[in-house]
Amino acid sequence: MSASDRVVGAGKTPRTRGFLALAAAVTAWGVGWPVNRAILYHLSPLTGVAVRSAIAAAALFAIARWQRRLALPSREDLPVLLSICLLHMVGYAVLVSIGLLFVSVGRSVVLAYTTPLWVTPGAAIFLGERLIARRAAGVALGLSGIAVMFNPLAFDWHDREALIGNGTLLLAAFLWAASILHIRAHRWRAAPFDLIPWEMALAALLLGVTALAVDGWPRVEWTPSLIGLLLYSALPGSALAFWGAAVAAQNLPAVMTSLGLLAAPVVGIIASDAMLGETPTPTLIAAIALIIGGIAFGAVSPRPIAAQAGLQ
């Protein structure tokens, strides 16, 4: 029996293990959004992401060693390791954290999860993938949801902080999309999950050095509440979620995994309402229905790209 089987339940079928792991990943990532917002009351975006990444890296190495999957990355996988680290685990994570300073959790998670909308045209332009009618229609539907969010009746185009926050979140989605495109084009030597501990460790190192250079040593009161928030963000919210997404990708069809992970923003909106009192507006509900509906409608992927990229 593998370590994965012991975690999600011995004797269960692969399909059941996949669903349990997928549910764990979706819940962990969704709840992580209001948790990460709460961390910003105590730590700067850079420092908060650096601490979270360091704890998550240690946990991921422990999981990899326990599953006997800890090995040095091959030279062939180094380019994709670096791109996932820099584009997703550093760039995406920091930009999302900055966006959360200015934008509500619900709106932030919706904008961050527009990533698949940018992957579709990017794959057609850079990878030569055929843009079939169904995918094009899905992108159009999703873009209509973004238009709803930014219509002048629902968004103040003269609010500088709102522009900065929303802009950084959309830029984060673009970086994540670029990472996914590299993942899709790369010829893998190791399994994608086997590289995640190394990616997270490198991200923690880069973020830690940058945070010390920009913010200095954090002067903060390390209360039990803050420690608990950081531990949740790093362990269930990062390490467990990455592992769960990988297990789901191994045991479920690719499209089912990708569509299942789209429940994370819904969980995030519900969690932000319960934890922070951020009740979603009718505009936000309409937008997320259009965006997720468009992504789901156009989801025709032969590989579990979303899971490999670390959807969060």
Beta strands, then each sheet from edge to edge (+ up, - down):
end
